[in-house]
Amino acid sequence: MSELPFLFHSHWLYNAIMTANERIDHLERLLEVVRGLTTAPDLDSFLQTIITEASEMTDSELASILEYDPDARELRFLSTIWFDRDVLRPMSVPLDGSVAGEVFRKEHALIIQDTKADQRHFKVIDIVTNHETYSLAAVPIIVRGEAIGVLEALNKRDNAHYTEEDLTILTSLAALAGQAMRNIHLERKVKAARIELAELERLKSDFIAITSHELRTPLGLILGHATFLKELAGREFESQLDTIIKNATRLKEIVENLSDVENVQSGTARVRSGRVSMKRIAEDVVLTFQDEAGSKNITLVKAWGDAPCYIQADGVKINIALSNLVRNALQFTEAGGTVRVQVGEEAGYIKVAVSDNGIGIPPRDLSRVFDRFFQVEDHLTRKHGGMGLGLAVAKSMIELHGGRIWAESEVGKGSTFTFLLPLEGMESSSVVQERA
Ligand code: ADP
């Protein structure tokens, strides 16, 4: 009599321990799959791990993953056991009239203990693979609240019934599969966007190269003939011809800016390097803009010492870069303001800074002002002229000399554009000299 409760107890205990051990084993296996999320070499091998674990952990004959194809509005086999792979890859499973379809549409798990007695089972797959499915458990693969596929386990061994525990295992594996599928989708999207961007960049470069090349010749002719006519026509048509010359010159500048940036980006820029004084360049630039500053009632301040600050550089290009910075500073500063041009030496570099107390640049735009065609103001409503090329040109010119340029600004307080160029004899290895 007294042995019975003991036997009962030990049997119950044995079962409880077995179940606990099994659960620990399942958890360990799931953890291993989680690790695979970051270590698996590719999506295919990770999904193979998922279906192997799905069949082993639920004691099933096999398992498979189906992915929703939004264009065809069908489910397709994404991962299957290797010997079915070739026959199943081209196959699709309809959303209506299949267990996987129902699980996908209704986003709920399903167990079918006897598929023969169930109309929902899609028999075509069994015929194609020469298999017999007698039981199955399926769960949706859901990512961010949206079903993207289905994980199925087929034929529980020894004719046993699928349990809630099996569904829990499959749901956990489906979540991991979903994560991996989403990662790969995002990766593909990023890759496609990068390719598209590179293509757009190439088209933009081609367009700029072709138009600037094609515009240069007619512009040269217009300028030449207009200048010739001005000499012939006398005072009567002088102002009209001046307008033609002024605007053609402006167009020529734009075309030159375009091709300057393009040449630097395509690596065909020519640098005529020589020993030049940065202070001398700054003097020239300030002199060029003195009248414009005066007419706008802006004080243009020179801030440098006696040292000539020699650099090995293409003086014309550095002049263009500094001129663009000073032109902008004058353009974006109100009357009564101050624009300061500083030149000095700093740790093997010449440092040039152009500061103003003008309108400033919002922080979100600061990193983009050096992009080609970027302008802070909307081009439809903007008050200032320009094509958004001045800073791109300046950046190209400075970088061509192994230098660096950056901007600091505060809206309403003003901006400072600074560039560094290697001092003569200390230029970095990236300085380009006399490139043909
Ligand atoms: P743009 O020739 O149109 O002026 P830039 O490339 O020289 O083009 O400048 C790009 C944009 O950066 C300008 O349109 C302007 O919005 C902003 N910017 C440049 N310099 C300054 C400055 N000193 N103060 C305020 N905004 C500036």
Residues whose N, C-alpha, C, O or C-beta is under 5 A from the ligand:
A	BS01	ADP	N328 A329 F332 G358 G360 I361 V369 F374 Q375 V376 E377 G385 G386 M387 G388 L389 G390 L391 A392 S415
